[in-house]
């Protein structure tokens, strides 16, 4: 068990037979046009927990990954939020914007990223690092307001980092486990390369408490006012 878990990589957690099956299923899903698992992100196909449990291969993977996570963290209260199938090309990366700059996530998850092929530095692997001892990323995350995305509140500047982020390279079957409160970024994919991974996102009960209905109403009103203000500002220019 790892106390104060941030991240770790488990080598060859999936065997060759499992990887072959996953790769075949991955390809089948991505060849389907306009399928139900499309997301606003062109590089992503999303499966809910219900979807995962209906698919024997993914359900089997979930059991394996969740058991390993429980061994790593000593926690048995993990709950799957979603499964992402991510297929990225060089044109999908940009060193100046998220997710290719150091950041933490607005919603906190324990994620498990499965490499279904070799991931070298050229494939744009995930980079993970640490913040300085006096920095509490959970407190930073809790202070995000409704305008966090516009402000870039979730970016982690160099002065907060304890050294550089490390590229997590690996082989097919390796799995990277990490807490999204840990500074991380996607690497840049070199020409002639691509990156295909599966990613399970787990919540714990206290990670992302749902706001009250009153808070949700206030947030909707605030967001509407913000949108209208921006429209009016553009009109005045």
ZAGURO-205446 format. One line per field, with one value per atom (N, C-alpha, C): residue in one letter; x, y, z. Coordinates in Angstrom, 2 decimals, always signed. Example, Ala and Ser with C-alpha at 12.3 -4.5 7.8 and 13.67 -1.06 7.14 Angstrom:
ZAGURO-205446
aa <- c(A | A | A | S | S | S) $
u <- c(+13.19 | +12.30 | +13.20 | +12.85 | +13.67 | +12.90) $
v <- c(-5.69 | -4.50 | -3.30 | -2.25 | -1.06 | +0.03) $
w <- c(+7.80 | +7.80 | +7.80 | +7.08 | +7.14 | +7.87) $
***
This chain:
ZAGURO-205446
aa <- c(X | X | X | X | X | X | X | X | X | X | X | X | X | X | X | X | X | X | X | X | X | X | X | X | X | X | X | X | X | X | X | X | X | X | X | X | X | X | X | X | X | X | X | X | X | X | X | X | X | X | X | X | X | X | X | X | X | X | X | X | X | X | X | X | X | X | X | X | X | X | X | X | X | X | X | X | X | X | X | X | X | X | X | X | X | X | X | X | X | X | X | X | X | X | X | X | X | X | X | X | X | X | X | X | X | X | X | X | X | X | X | X | X | X | X | X | X | X | X | X | X | X | X | X | X | X | X | X | X | X | X | X | X | X | X | X | X | X | X | X | X | X | X | X | X | X | X | X | X | X | X | X | X | X | X | X | X | X | X | X | X | X | X | X | X | X | X | X | X | X | X | X | X | X | X | X | X | X | X | X | X | X | X | X | X | X | X | X | X | X | X | X | X | X | X | X | X | X | X | X | X | X | X | X | X | X | X | X | X | X | X | X | X | X | X | X | X | X | X | X | X | X | X | X | X | X | X | X | X | X | X | X | X | X | X | X | X | X | X | X | X | X | X | X | X | X | X | X | X | X | X | X | X | X | X | X | X | X | X | X | X | X | X | X | X | X | X | X | X | X | X | X | X | X | X | X | X | X | X | X | X | X | X | X | X | X | X | X | X | X | X | X | X | X | X | X | X | X | X | X | X | X | X | X | X | X | X | X | X | X | X | X | X | X | X | X | X | X | X | X | X | X | X | X | X | X | X | X | X | X | X | X | X | X | X | X | X | X | X | X | X | X | X | X | X | X | X | X | X | X | X | X | X | X | X | X | X | X | X | X | X | X | X | X | X | X | X | X | X | X | X | X | X | X | X | X | X | X | X | X | X | X | X | X | X | X | X | X | X | X | X | X | X | X | X | X | X | X | X | X | X | X | X | X | X | X | X | X | X | X | X | X | X | X | X | X | X | X | X | X | X | X | X | X | X | X | X | X | X | X | X | X | X | X | X | X | X | X | X | X | X | X | X | X | X | X | X | X | X | X | X | X | X | X | X | X | X | X | X | X | X | X | X | X | X | X | X | X | X | X | X | X | X | X | X | X | X | X | X | X | X | X | X | X | X | X | X | X | X | X | X | X | X | X | X | X | X | X | X | X | X | X | X | X | X | X | X | X | X | X | X | X | X | X | X | X | X | X | X | X | X | X | X | X | X | X | X | X | X | X | X | X | X | X | X | X | X | X | X | X | X | X | X | X | X | X | X | X | X | X | X | X | X | X | X | X | X | X | X | X | X | X | X | X | X | X | X | X | X | X | X | X | X | X | X | X | X | X | X | X | X | X | X | X | X | X | X | X | X | X | X | X | X | X | X | X | X | X | X | X | X | X | X | X | X | X | X | X | X | X | X | X | X | X | X | X | X | X | X | X | X | X | X | X | X | X | X | X | X | X | X | X | X | X | X | X | X | X | X | X | X | X | X | X | X | X | X | X | X | X | X | X | X | X | X | X | X | X | X | X | X | X | X | X | X | X | X | X | X | X | X | X | X | X | X | X | X | X | X | X | X | X | X | X | X | X | X | X | X | X | X | X | X | X | X | X | X | X | X | X | X | X | X | X | X | X | X | X | X | X | X) $
u <- c(+0.84 | +0.00 | +0.88 | +0.53 | +1.25 | +0.50 | +1.14 | +0.51 | +0.74 | -0.19 | -0.11 | +0.11 | -0.73 | -0.59 | -0.63 | +0.30 | +0.31 | +0.23 | +1.23 | +1.18 | +2.15 | +1.91 | +2.82 | +2.53 | +3.47 | +3.25 | +3.47 | +2.53 | +2.64 | +2.94 | +4.07 | +4.49 | +3.78 | +3.39 | +2.82 | +1.66 | +0.79 | -0.40 | -1.34 | -1.37 | -2.16 | -1.21 | -1.62 | -0.77 | -1.04 | -0.26 | -0.36 | -1.75 | -2.35 | -3.68 | -4.71 | -4.63 | -5.55 | -5.34 | -4.08 | -3.77 | -4.26 | -4.10 | -4.58 | -6.09 | -6.80 | -8.26 | -8.67 | -7.98 | -8.28 | -8.00 | -6.88 | -6.52 | -7.56 | -8.03 | -9.04 | -10.36 | -10.77 | -12.01 | -11.87 | -10.73 | -10.46 | -10.64 | -10.04 | -10.13 | -11.58 | -12.31 | -13.71 | -14.55 | -14.34 | -15.13 | -14.81 | -13.53 | -13.16 | -13.54 | -13.81 | -14.22 | -15.71 | -16.46 | -17.90 | -18.12 | -18.77 | -19.04 | -20.31 | -20.27 | -21.44 | -22.00 | -21.13 | -21.67 | -22.02 | -22.71 | -23.25 | -22.18 | -20.95 | -19.89 | -19.05 | -19.46 | -18.74 | -18.85 | -17.85 | -17.84 | -17.51 | -17.60 | -17.21 | -15.74 | -14.94 | -13.52 | -13.35 | -12.82 | -12.73 | -11.81 | -10.92 | -9.97 | -10.50 | -11.74 | -12.24 | -13.54 | -13.65 | -14.92 | -15.16 | -16.37 | -16.67 | -17.66 | -17.34 | -18.23 | -18.59 | -19.88 | -20.31 | -20.08 | -20.28 | -20.14 | -21.13 | -22.34 | -23.35 | -22.89 | -22.29 | -21.77 | -20.67 | -19.78 | -18.64 | -19.13 | -20.11 | -20.61 | -21.34 | -21.81 | -22.49 | -21.50 | -20.25 | -19.23 | -18.29 | -18.34 | -17.56 | -16.07 | -15.45 | -14.02 | -13.71 | -14.47 | -14.23 | -14.58 | -15.61 | -15.99 | -14.87 | -14.27 | -13.15 | -11.95 | -11.67 | -10.58 | -10.85 | -12.09 | -12.46 | -12.15 | -12.53 | -12.28 | -10.79 | -10.00 | -8.56 | -7.94 | -8.32 | -7.78 | -8.20 | -9.47 | -9.95 | -9.27 | -9.07 | -8.37 | -6.94 | -6.29 | -4.91 | -4.87 | -5.86 | -5.92 | -6.12 | -6.94 | -7.17 | -5.91 | -5.11 | -3.84 | -2.87 | -2.86 | -1.93 | -2.28 | -3.57 | -3.99 | -4.50 | -4.89 | -5.50 | -6.93 | -7.53 | -8.89 | -9.84 | -11.02 | -11.99 | -13.28 | -13.21 | -14.42 | -14.36 | -13.56 | -13.47 | -14.69 | -15.18 | -16.36 | -16.07 | -16.26 | -15.98 | -16.93 | -16.36 | -17.15 | -17.33 | -16.22 | -16.30 | -15.03 | -15.11 | -13.97 | -13.79 | -12.57 | -12.25 | -11.38 | -11.71 | -10.83 | -10.27 | -8.97 | -8.35 | -7.41 | -7.63 | -6.78 | -6.31 | -5.00 | -4.47 | -3.40 | -3.38 | -2.41 | -1.60 | -0.50 | +0.32 | -0.47 | -1.45 | -2.23 | -3.12 | -3.29 | -4.14 | -3.39 | -2.09 | -1.29 | -0.76 | -0.67 | -0.20 | +0.45 | +1.74 | +2.48 | +2.03 | +1.22 | +0.83 | -0.50 | -1.25 | -2.58 | -2.79 | -3.85 | -4.25 | -4.70 | -4.46 | -3.87 | -2.36 | -1.70 | -0.26 | +0.60 | +0.02 | +0.78 | +0.43 | +1.34 | +1.09 | -0.20 | -1.01 | -2.29 | -2.77 | -3.79 | -4.57 | -5.99 | -6.83 | -8.18 | -9.18 | -10.20 | -11.26 | -11.99 | -12.35 | -12.95 | -11.87 | -11.77 | -10.69 | -11.07 | -10.14 | -10.32 | -9.02 | -9.14 | -8.01 | -8.10 | -7.11 | -7.18 | -6.20 | -6.57 | -5.70 | -5.61 | -4.42 | -4.21 | -3.50 | -4.17 | -3.63 | -2.95 | -1.68 | -0.96 | -1.26 | -1.83 | -2.14 | -1.12 | -0.09 | +1.06 | +2.24 | +3.42 | +4.59 | +4.37 | +4.66 | +4.56 | +5.94 | +6.61 | +7.93 | +7.76 | +8.86 | +8.80 | +8.17 | +8.31 | +7.76 | +6.24 | +5.65 | +4.20 | +3.45 | +4.15 | +3.49 | +2.93 | +3.77 | +3.25 | +2.80 | +1.99 | +1.64 | +2.91 | +2.99 | +4.09 | +3.49 | +4.16 | +3.66 | +4.79 | +4.44 | +5.45 | +4.94 | +5.61 | +5.26 | +5.23 | +4.43 | +4.48 | +5.41 | +5.81 | +6.67 | +5.91 | +6.64 | +6.06 | +5.02 | +5.18 | +4.24 | +3.00 | +2.86 | +1.73 | +0.71 | -0.55 | -1.64 | -2.58 | -2.48 | -3.27 | -4.77 | -5.10 | -6.52 | -7.14 | -6.41 | -6.90 | -7.00 | -6.04 | -6.11 | -7.36 | -7.59 | -8.74 | -10.07 | -10.17 | -11.42 | -11.77 | -10.78 | -11.01 | -11.39 | -11.44 | -11.84 | -13.26 | -13.46 | -14.80 | -15.42 | -16.57 | -17.28 | -16.50 | -15.58 | -14.82 | -13.43 | -13.27 | -11.94 | -11.30 | -12.13 | -11.58 | -11.04 | -11.78 | -11.34 | -10.07 | -10.01 | -8.85 | -7.65 | -7.91 | -6.83 | -6.40 | -7.38 | -7.06 | -6.42 | -6.64 | -6.13 | -4.70 | -4.11 | -2.72 | -1.79 | -0.72 | +0.27 | +1.55 | +1.83 | +2.98 | +4.29 | +5.38 | +6.70 | +7.08 | +6.69 | +7.10 | +6.46 | +5.40 | +4.75 | +5.31 | +6.01 | +6.50 | +7.82 | +7.96 | +9.22 | +9.97 | +10.67 | +11.37 | +10.47 | +10.95 | +10.21 | +9.30 | +8.29 | +7.43 | +8.17 | +7.92 | +8.61 | +7.72 | +8.22 | +7.44 | +7.36 | +6.14 | +5.94 | +5.83 | +6.97 | +6.99 | +6.70 | +6.40 | +6.10 | +5.80 | +5.48 | +5.19 | +3.71 | +3.26 | +1.88 | +1.62 | +0.53 | +0.18 | +0.54 | +1.37 | +1.69 | +0.50 | +0.35 | -0.75 | -0.21 | -0.56 | -0.18 | -1.36 | -1.14 | -2.15 | -1.78 | -2.74 | -2.41 | -3.64 | -3.37 | -4.37 | -4.32 | -5.46 | -5.44 | -5.16 | -4.98 | -4.46 | -2.95 | -2.35 | -0.92 | -0.69 | +0.26 | +0.51 | +0.81 | +0.15 | +0.35 | +0.06 | +0.50 | +0.19 | +0.35 | -0.29 | -0.10 | +1.16 | +1.91 | +3.10 | +2.76 | +3.72 | +3.55 | +3.87 | +3.01 | +3.19 | +3.99 | +5.06 | +5.92 | +5.28 | +5.65 | +5.15 | +5.46 | +4.47 | +4.65 | +4.28 | +3.85 | +3.47 | +2.03 | +1.46 | +0.13 | +0.11 | -0.95 | -1.07 | -2.49 | -2.62 | -3.92 | -3.88 | -4.78 | -4.81 | -6.26 | -6.44 | -7.71 | -7.49 | -8.51 | -8.36 | -9.62 | -9.46 | -10.54 | -10.45 | -11.59 | -11.66 | -12.50 | -11.88 | -12.57 | -12.74 | -13.89 | -14.15 | -14.07 | -13.90 | -14.11 | -15.20 | -15.92 | -17.11 | -16.90 | -15.71 | -15.50 | -14.82 | -14.49 | -13.73 | -14.50 | -15.69 | -16.45 | -17.88 | -18.07 | -19.43 | -20.32 | -21.54 | -22.48 | -23.01 | -23.07 | -23.60 | -25.10 | -25.58 | -27.02 | -27.79 | -29.09 | -29.91 | -29.86 | -29.81 | -29.74 | -28.43 | -27.32 | -26.02 | -26.01 | -26.64 | -26.71 | -27.48 | -28.57 | -29.37 | -28.54 | -27.83 | -27.00 | -25.91 | -25.32 | -24.26 | -24.80 | -26.02 | -26.62 | -26.89 | -27.40 | -27.68 | -26.39 | -25.37 | -24.07 | -23.51 | -23.58 | -23.05 | -23.80 | -25.12 | -25.92 | -25.55 | -25.40 | -25.01 | -23.65 | -22.72 | -21.38 | -21.42 | -22.24 | -22.35 | -22.94 | -23.99 | -24.62 | -23.69 | -22.90 | -21.94 | -20.90 | -20.42 | -19.43 | -20.03 | -21.30 | -21.96 | -22.08 | -22.45 | -22.63 | -21.29 | -20.23 | -18.91 | -18.46 | -18.73 | -18.37 | -19.17 | -20.44 | -21.30 | -20.76 | -20.17 | -19.68 | -18.37 | -17.64 | -16.34 | -16.51) $
v <- c(-1.20 | +0.00 | +1.25 | +2.22 | +3.49 | +4.52 | +5.08 | +6.17 | +7.48 | +8.42 | +9.70 | +9.46 | +8.60 | +8.18 | +9.36 | +9.40 | +10.38 | +9.66 | +8.79 | +8.00 | +6.83 | +5.85 | +4.73 | +4.05 | +3.28 | +2.50 | +1.03 | +0.19 | -1.25 | -1.86 | -2.51 | -3.08 | -4.40 | -4.57 | -5.84 | -6.34 | -5.42 | -5.84 | -6.63 | -6.27 | -7.02 | -7.88 | -9.13 | -10.02 | -9.81 | -10.49 | -10.28 | -10.62 | -11.69 | -12.08 | -10.99 | -10.44 | -9.37 | -8.13 | -7.78 | -6.61 | -6.79 | -7.98 | -8.25 | -8.06 | -8.55 | -8.40 | -6.93 | -6.22 | -4.80 | -4.00 | -4.27 | -3.56 | -3.79 | -5.02 | -5.35 | -4.62 | -4.63 | -3.94 | -2.44 | -1.89 | -0.46 | -0.06 | -0.84 | -0.56 | -0.64 | -1.66 | -1.82 | -0.61 | -0.13 | +1.00 | +2.27 | +2.48 | +3.69 | +3.66 | +2.49 | +2.40 | +2.67 | +2.69 | +2.96 | +4.48 | +4.94 | +6.38 | +6.75 | +7.93 | +8.46 | +7.47 | +6.79 | +5.86 | +6.59 | +5.90 | +6.50 | +6.93 | +6.50 | +6.80 | +8.02 | +8.73 | +9.94 | +10.98 | +11.85 | +12.90 | +14.23 | +15.35 | +16.64 | +16.69 | +15.81 | +15.73 | +14.75 | +15.21 | +14.34 | +13.16 | +13.23 | +12.15 | +11.09 | +11.23 | +10.41 | +9.69 | +8.45 | +7.73 | +7.40 | +7.64 | +7.52 | +6.40 | +5.60 | +4.55 | +4.85 | +4.87 | +5.02 | +3.70 | +3.73 | +2.50 | +1.44 | +1.87 | +0.95 | +0.32 | +1.14 | +0.64 | -0.39 | -0.08 | -0.97 | -2.32 | -2.32 | -3.57 | -4.42 | -3.81 | -4.57 | -5.20 | -4.73 | -5.23 | -6.16 | -7.48 | -8.45 | -8.12 | -7.69 | -7.40 | -6.24 | -5.16 | -3.99 | -4.26 | -5.06 | -5.42 | -6.21 | -7.12 | -7.91 | -7.01 | -6.07 | -5.12 | -4.28 | -3.84 | -3.03 | -3.77 | -5.03 | -5.81 | -5.88 | -6.10 | -6.23 | -4.91 | -3.82 | -2.51 | -2.06 | -2.28 | -1.84 | -2.62 | -3.91 | -4.70 | -4.21 | -3.88 | -3.39 | -2.04 | -1.18 | +0.14 | -0.02 | -0.99 | -1.22 | -1.72 | -2.52 | -2.97 | -1.79 | -0.91 | +0.22 | +1.22 | +1.54 | +2.61 | +2.12 | +0.84 | +0.33 | +0.81 | +1.37 | +1.90 | +1.00 | +0.75 | -0.13 | +0.62 | +1.96 | +2.74 | +3.43 | +2.87 | +3.45 | +3.08 | +4.04 | +3.82 | +4.34 | +3.47 | +3.87 | +4.98 | +6.05 | +7.13 | +6.93 | +6.62 | +6.42 | +5.76 | +5.27 | +4.73 | +5.54 | +6.00 | +6.75 | +5.89 | +5.86 | +5.32 | +6.52 | +6.73 | +7.94 | +7.60 | +8.25 | +8.06 | +9.44 | +9.71 | +11.05 | +11.01 | +12.07 | +12.24 | +13.52 | +13.74 | +14.95 | +16.25 | +16.35 | +17.59 | +17.84 | +16.84 | +17.00 | +17.57 | +17.84 | +18.34 | +19.74 | +20.53 | +21.92 | +22.29 | +22.56 | +22.77 | +24.01 | +24.87 | +26.12 | +26.04 | +24.95 | +24.89 | +23.55 | +23.52 | +22.28 | +21.27 | +20.00 | +19.36 | +19.21 | +19.98 | +19.80 | +20.73 | +21.35 | +22.11 | +21.57 | +21.69 | +21.11 | +21.64 | +20.70 | +21.08 | +20.01 | +20.35 | +19.37 | +19.45 | +18.48 | +18.45 | +19.17 | +19.76 | +20.42 | +19.40 | +18.27 | +17.19 | +16.16 | +15.75 | +14.86 | +13.39 | +12.67 | +11.24 | +10.50 | +9.21 | +8.31 | +7.64 | +7.88 | +7.39 | +6.24 | +5.36 | +4.26 | +4.26 | +4.47 | +4.58 | +3.34 | +2.61 | +1.35 | +1.61 | +1.22 | +1.33 | +0.07 | +0.26 | -0.90 | -1.07 | -0.20 | -0.36 | +0.30 | +0.12 | +0.79 | +2.29 | +2.96 | +4.42 | +4.97 | +5.49 | +6.10 | +7.62 | +8.32 | +9.78 | +10.36 | +9.67 | +10.16 | +10.05 | +9.18 | +8.97 | +9.97 | +10.89 | +11.88 | +11.29 | +10.61 | +9.97 | +11.00 | +10.57 | +11.43 | +11.77 | +13.03 | +13.49 | +13.75 | +13.30 | +13.47 | +13.98 | +14.85 | +15.39 | +15.63 | +16.52 | +16.83 | +18.34 | +18.77 | +20.16 | +20.28 | +21.49 | +21.71 | +21.36 | +21.06 | +20.54 | +21.47 | +22.78 | +23.72 | +23.98 | +23.27 | +23.47 | +22.36 | +22.75 | +21.79 | +21.90 | +20.96 | +21.05 | +20.85 | +20.12 | +19.95 | +21.28 | +22.07 | +23.39 | +24.31 | +24.21 | +25.00 | +24.63 | +23.33 | +22.83 | +23.29 | +23.28 | +23.66 | +25.14 | +25.94 | +27.37 | +27.75 | +26.76 | +27.07 | +27.65 | +28.74 | +29.31 | +28.91 | +29.48 | +29.11 | +29.49 | +30.43 | +30.92 | +30.28 | +29.12 | +28.51 | +28.18 | +27.77 | +27.37 | +28.57 | +29.67 | +30.90 | +31.43 | +31.38 | +31.89 | +30.94 | +29.70 | +28.71 | +28.39 | +28.38 | +28.19 | +26.84 | +25.86 | +24.52 | +24.29 | +25.29 | +25.14 | +25.26 | +24.52 | +24.54 | +25.18 | +26.39 | +27.13 | +26.56 | +26.90 | +26.36 | +26.62 | +27.78 | +28.12 | +27.21 | +26.49 | +25.57 | +24.15 | +23.88 | +22.53 | +22.25 | +21.00 | +20.52 | +19.79 | +20.55 | +19.99 | +19.85 | +19.13 | +18.95 | +17.73 | +17.72 | +16.54 | +15.45 | +14.20 | +13.06 | +12.36 | +12.13 | +11.36 | +9.90 | +9.35 | +7.97 | +7.09 | +6.62 | +5.73 | +4.30 | +3.42 | +2.05 | +1.15 | -0.09 | -1.10 | -1.46 | -2.16 | -2.64 | -3.51 | -3.21 | -3.95 | -3.24 | -2.20 | -1.40 | -0.50 | -0.18 | +0.68 | +1.77 | +3.02 | +4.16 | +4.52 | +4.51 | +4.87 | +6.24 | +7.18 | +8.50 | +9.23 | +10.06 | +10.96 | +12.26 | +12.76 | +13.96 | +15.24 | +15.12 | +16.24 | +16.36 | +15.38 | +15.39 | +16.13 | +17.08 | +17.80 | +16.83 | +17.03 | +16.15 | +16.91 | +16.36 | +16.92 | +15.84 | +16.04 | +15.14 | +15.56 | +14.58 | +14.90 | +15.25 | +15.82 | +16.17 | +14.97 | +14.68 | +13.54 | +13.96 | +13.23 | +13.56 | +13.09 | +13.74 | +13.35 | +11.88 | +11.17 | +9.76 | +8.83 | +9.40 | +8.61 | +8.93 | +8.09 | +8.33 | +7.69 | +7.97 | +7.39 | +6.88 | +5.62 | +5.01 | +4.37 | +4.82 | +4.31 | +4.15 | +3.30 | +3.22 | +3.87 | +4.59 | +5.24 | +5.08 | +4.43 | +4.30 | +5.44 | +6.10 | +7.19 | +6.77 | +6.76 | +6.37 | +7.57 | +7.60 | +8.59 | +7.91 | +8.73 | +8.30 | +9.19 | +8.77 | +9.50 | +10.98 | +11.36 | +12.75 | +13.59 | +13.00 | +13.73 | +14.90 | +14.64 | +15.66 | +15.75 | +16.26 | +16.35 | +17.19 | +16.71 | +17.41 | +18.66 | +19.79 | +21.01 | +20.90 | +21.69 | +21.70 | +22.24 | +22.00 | +22.50 | +24.02 | +24.67 | +26.14 | +26.60 | +25.92 | +26.28 | +26.06 | +24.97 | +24.71 | +25.81 | +26.27 | +27.35 | +28.63 | +28.97 | +30.18 | +30.08 | +28.90 | +28.71 | +28.88 | +28.38 | +28.54 | +30.01 | +30.72 | +32.16 | +32.92 | +32.60 | +33.26 | +33.01 | +31.77 | +31.42 | +32.15 | +32.26 | +32.97 | +34.45 | +35.06 | +36.47 | +36.67 | +35.73 | +35.82 | +35.74 | +34.83 | +34.69 | +35.94 | +36.49 | +37.69 | +38.89 | +38.97 | +40.07 | +40.02 | +38.81 | +38.66 | +39.04 | +38.64 | +39.01 | +40.52 | +41.18 | +42.62 | +43.33 | +42.79 | +43.38 | +43.32 | +42.18 | +42.05 | +43.02 | +43.25 | +44.18 | +45.61 | +45.97 | +47.33 | +47.57 | +46.50 | +46.68 | +47.11) $
w <- c(+0.00 | +0.00 | +0.00 | -0.84 | -0.91 | -0.10 | +0.92 | +1.68 | +0.94 | +1.10 | +0.38 | -1.11 | -1.68 | -3.07 | -4.03 | -4.96 | -6.04 | -7.40 | -7.66 | -8.89 | -8.80 | -9.64 | -9.79 | -11.13 | -11.63 | -12.85 | -12.53 | -12.94 | -12.76 | -14.12 | -14.23 | -15.51 | -15.80 | -17.06 | -17.55 | -16.71 | -16.29 | -15.54 | -16.45 | -17.73 | -18.72 | -19.54 | -19.78 | -20.58 | -22.07 | -22.90 | -24.35 | -24.89 | -24.39 | -24.86 | -24.54 | -23.35 | -22.96 | -23.82 | -24.06 | -24.88 | -26.31 | -26.86 | -28.23 | -28.32 | -27.32 | -27.29 | -27.17 | -26.29 | -26.09 | -27.36 | -28.00 | -29.23 | -30.32 | -30.44 | -31.45 | -31.15 | -29.89 | -29.51 | -29.70 | -29.35 | -29.52 | -30.99 | -31.88 | -33.31 | -33.80 | -33.36 | -33.76 | -33.36 | -32.14 | -31.64 | -32.44 | -32.73 | -33.44 | -34.92 | -35.46 | -36.86 | -37.05 | -35.95 | -36.02 | -36.08 | -37.11 | -37.25 | -36.48 | -35.85 | -35.14 | -34.13 | -33.39 | -32.40 | -31.11 | -30.23 | -29.01 | -28.02 | -28.24 | -27.28 | -27.66 | -28.72 | -29.09 | -27.99 | -27.92 | -26.89 | -27.56 | -26.82 | -27.40 | -27.79 | -27.20 | -27.56 | -28.71 | -29.82 | -31.00 | -30.80 | -29.81 | -29.58 | -28.62 | -28.17 | -27.06 | -27.41 | -26.96 | -26.89 | -25.42 | -24.96 | -23.53 | -23.25 | -22.25 | -21.76 | -20.31 | -20.01 | -18.63 | -17.89 | -16.58 | -15.81 | -16.30 | -16.63 | -17.15 | -18.46 | -19.34 | -20.61 | -20.37 | -19.43 | -19.14 | -18.66 | -17.77 | -17.20 | -18.23 | -19.31 | -20.37 | -21.35 | -21.33 | -22.25 | -21.48 | -21.74 | -20.95 | -20.86 | -21.96 | -21.94 | -21.01 | -21.15 | -20.31 | -18.85 | -18.63 | -17.27 | -16.59 | -17.34 | -16.82 | -16.50 | -17.40 | -17.17 | -15.92 | -15.78 | -14.62 | -13.32 | -13.24 | -12.03 | -11.73 | -12.77 | -12.59 | -12.13 | -12.80 | -12.48 | -11.07 | -10.74 | -9.43 | -8.30 | -8.49 | -7.47 | -7.28 | -8.39 | -8.30 | -7.60 | -7.90 | -7.25 | -5.74 | -5.35 | -3.93 | -3.23 | -3.95 | -3.39 | -3.23 | -4.22 | -4.21 | -3.11 | -2.98 | -2.07 | -0.72 | -0.67 | +0.56 | +0.75 | -0.29 | -0.22 | -1.01 | -0.42 | -1.08 | -1.45 | -1.44 | -1.72 | -3.08 | -4.00 | -5.34 | -6.16 | -6.91 | -7.75 | -9.16 | -10.15 | -11.53 | -11.97 | -12.52 | -13.09 | -14.60 | -15.28 | -16.73 | -17.23 | -18.45 | -19.17 | -20.43 | -20.67 | -21.89 | -22.80 | -24.09 | -25.12 | -25.87 | -25.78 | -26.31 | -27.46 | -28.60 | -29.77 | -30.25 | -30.09 | -30.37 | -31.44 | -32.25 | -33.32 | -33.05 | -33.79 | -33.56 | -33.61 | -34.50 | -34.62 | -33.41 | -32.56 | -31.38 | -30.18 | -30.34 | -29.23 | -29.52 | -28.47 | -28.58 | -27.25 | -27.27 | -26.02 | -25.24 | -25.86 | -25.21 | -24.46 | -24.64 | -24.04 | -23.33 | -22.50 | -21.85 | -22.90 | -22.69 | -21.50 | -21.59 | -22.47 | -22.69 | -21.85 | -20.81 | -19.83 | -18.45 | -17.47 | -16.15 | -15.53 | -14.98 | -14.40 | -13.43 | -12.68 | -11.94 | -12.51 | -12.18 | -12.75 | -11.86 | -12.48 | -11.73 | -10.85 | -11.42 | -10.65 | -10.37 | -9.12 | -8.71 | -8.97 | -9.57 | -9.82 | -9.52 | -9.28 | -9.35 | -10.71 | -11.56 | -12.93 | -13.15 | -14.06 | -14.46 | -15.97 | -16.49 | -17.94 | -18.45 | -19.33 | -19.86 | -21.20 | -21.30 | -22.56 | -23.39 | -24.58 | -25.42 | -26.54 | -26.54 | -27.41 | -26.70 | -27.23 | -26.64 | -26.67 | -25.56 | -25.49 | -25.14 | -26.17 | -25.99 | -25.86 | -25.74 | -25.67 | -26.92 | -28.06 | -29.33 | -29.39 | -28.56 | -28.57 | -27.68 | -27.06 | -26.21 | -24.93 | -24.14 | -22.92 | -21.89 | -20.95 | -19.84 | -19.06 | -18.60 | -17.75 | -16.36 | -15.32 | -13.96 | -13.07 | -12.10 | -11.21 | -9.81 | -9.11 | -7.72 | -7.51 | -6.53 | -6.11 | -4.90 | -4.58 | -3.42 | -2.13 | -1.09 | +0.15 | +0.77 | +0.57 | +1.20 | +0.34 | -0.78 | -1.69 | -1.49 | -1.30 | -1.12 | -2.33 | -3.25 | -4.47 | -4.22 | -3.17 | -2.85 | -2.43 | -1.66 | -1.26 | -2.47 | -3.38 | -4.61 | -5.40 | -5.55 | -6.32 | -5.73 | -4.40 | -3.74 | -3.94 | -4.30 | -4.47 | -5.90 | -6.80 | -8.18 | -8.17 | -8.92 | -9.03 | -10.37 | -10.67 | -11.91 | -13.17 | -13.03 | -14.18 | -14.25 | -13.60 | -13.47 | -14.81 | -15.78 | -17.07 | -17.84 | -17.80 | -18.49 | -17.84 | -16.52 | -15.78 | -15.83 | -16.20 | -16.17 | -14.76 | -13.84 | -12.42 | -12.13 | -13.00 | -12.72 | -13.24 | -13.89 | -14.33 | -13.12 | -13.15 | -12.08 | -12.62 | -12.17 | -12.67 | -12.14 | -12.84 | -12.49 | -11.04 | -10.50 | -9.13 | -8.08 | -8.48 | -7.55 | -7.66 | -8.76 | -9.02 | -8.31 | -7.90 | -7.34 | -8.46 | -9.27 | -10.42 | -11.63 | -12.61 | -13.87 | -13.80 | -14.66 | -14.77 | -15.53 | -15.17 | -15.75 | -16.78 | -18.00 | -18.98 | -18.55 | -18.53 | -18.10 | -19.34 | -19.81 | -20.97 | -20.51 | -21.45 | -21.05 | -22.23 | -21.91 | -22.92 | -22.90 | -23.93 | -23.97 | -22.74 | -22.06 | -20.85 | -19.57 | -19.65 | -18.47 | -18.14 | -16.86 | -16.43 | -15.50 | -15.81 | -14.98 | -14.09 | -12.78 | -11.79 | -11.21 | -11.20 | -10.65 | -10.13 | -9.13 | -8.54 | -9.32 | -9.79 | -10.61 | -9.82 | -8.50 | -7.71 | -7.87 | -8.55 | -8.83 | -10.15 | -10.20 | -11.46 | -12.60 | -13.73 | -14.87 | -16.15 | -17.26 | -18.57 | -19.61 | -20.76 | -21.89 | -22.64 | -23.12 | -23.89 | -25.33 | -26.03 | -27.43 | -28.31 | -29.26 | -30.15 | -31.37 | -31.65 | -32.78 | -34.09 | -35.18 | -36.50 | -36.77 | -37.32 | -37.63 | -36.50 | -35.36 | -34.19 | -33.78 | -32.95 | -32.39 | -31.00 | -30.24 | -28.91 | -28.71 | -28.33 | -28.07 | -26.68 | -25.81 | -24.44 | -23.98 | -22.97 | -22.25 | -20.89 | -20.40 | -19.10 | -18.26 | -17.13 | -16.16 | -15.15 | -14.89 | -13.92 | -12.72 | -11.54 | -10.31 | -9.39 | -8.73 | -7.68 | -6.32 | -5.28 | -3.91 | -3.34 | -2.29 | -1.82 | -1.53 | -1.04 | -0.65 | -1.72 | -2.87 | -3.88 | -4.47 | -4.97 | -5.71 | -5.21 | -3.98 | -3.43 | -4.34 | -4.53 | -5.41 | -4.70 | -5.40 | -4.78 | -4.52 | -3.60 | -3.30 | -4.50 | -4.54 | -5.65 | -5.72 | -4.55 | -4.53 | -5.16 | -4.81 | -5.38 | -6.88 | -7.33 | -8.76 | -9.47 | -8.85 | -9.44 | -9.54 | -8.47 | -8.46 | -9.53 | -9.66 | -10.66 | -12.07 | -12.32 | -13.65 | -13.95 | -12.95 | -13.12 | -13.39 | -12.60 | -12.76 | -14.16 | -14.62 | -15.94 | -17.04 | -16.87 | -17.87 | -17.91 | -16.74 | -16.68 | -17.33 | -17.07 | -17.63 | -19.15 | -19.68 | -21.14 | -21.76 | -21.14 | -21.68 | -21.63 | -20.55 | -20.41 | -21.52 | -21.82 | -22.89 | -24.24 | -24.48 | -25.74 | -25.86 | -24.76 | -24.77 | -25.00 | -24.38 | -24.55 | -25.99 | -26.66 | -28.08 | -28.93 | -28.55 | -29.30 | -29.23 | -28.06 | -27.88 | -28.62 | -28.95 | -29.61 | -31.07) $
***
